[in-house]
Amino acid sequence: MTHDEGREGAVAAGEEEESGVDGTVRAVVVDSARHLALVEVVLGEQAILSRVTPDAVERLRLAPGAEGVVMFKSVGVEVTA
């Protein structure tokens, strides 16, 4: 994965920022009909689910096992126990 290809997406490699957390992609599901993809990323013992475009999956080379830094950009976050 490379960050230079765009900021869109869940994981960008090689960056260190306050809002970044190391993670590993566990699953990617692309729904081309809706033009969206869901990416599950493991962060230690926790996991997050991110909605991105299919283009972002391709450009960032998101696939199970890919490692990188998760960058948080959101208008809303839901935390459940």
C-alpha positions in Angstrom: 0.0 0.0 0.0 1.2 3.5 -0.6 -0.1 6.7 0.9 1.0 8.8 -2.1 -1.9 7.4 -4.1 -4.5 9.4 -2.1 -5.9 10.0 1.3 -9.1 8.1 0.7 -9.3 4.8 2.4 -8.7 3.1 5.7 -5.0 2.3 5.7 -2.0 4.2 4.4 1.5 2.8 4.7 4.5 4.5 6.0 2.9 7.4 7.9 3.3 8.4 11.5 0.7 10.9 12.8 -1.1 11.4 16.0 -4.3 10.1 14.5 -2.7 6.9 13.0 -2.7 3.4 14.5 -0.8 0.4 13.1 -3.2 -2.2 11.7 -3.6 -5.3 9.5 -6.4 -5.8 7.0 -8.4 -8.9 7.9 -11.2 -8.7 5.3 -12.3 -6.7 2.2 -15.8 -6.9 0.7 -16.5 -4.9 -2.4 -20.1 -4.1 -3.5 -19.6 -2.7 -7.0 -23.4 -2.2 -7.5 -23.5 0.2 -4.6 -20.0 1.6 -5.3 -18.7 0.9 -1.8 -16.4 -1.5 0.0 -16.0 -2.5 3.6 -12.6 -3.1 5.0 -12.0 -4.7 8.4 -8.7 -3.8 10.0 -7.3 -5.4 13.2 -5.8 -3.0 15.7 -4.1 -5.1 18.4 -7.0 -7.0 20.1 -9.7 -4.7 18.5 -11.0 -4.3 15.0 -12.6 -1.5 13.0 -14.8 -1.6 9.9 -14.3 1.2 7.4 -16.4 2.1 4.4 -14.3 3.2 1.3 -14.8 3.2 -2.4 -13.8 0.3 -4.6 -11.2 2.6 -6.3 -9.6 3.2 -2.9 -9.3 -0.6 -2.4 -7.5 -0.9 -5.7 -5.2 2.2 -5.3 -4.2 1.4 -1.8 -3.9 -2.3 -2.5 -6.1 -3.3 0.4 -6.2 -7.0 0.8 -6.2 -9.5 3.7 -2.8 -9.4 5.4 -1.9 -5.9 4.2 -0.2 -3.9 7.0 -0.3 -0.1 7.3 -1.3 2.8 9.5 -5.0 3.4 10.0 -5.9 7.1 9.6 -9.1 8.3 11.2 -11.3 10.7 9.3 -14.9 10.8 10.2 -18.0 12.8 10.7 -19.3 10.4 13.3 -18.0 7.5 15.3 -20.0 4.8 17.2 -18.3 3.0 20.0 -19.9 -0.2 21.4 -18.7 -2.3 24.3 
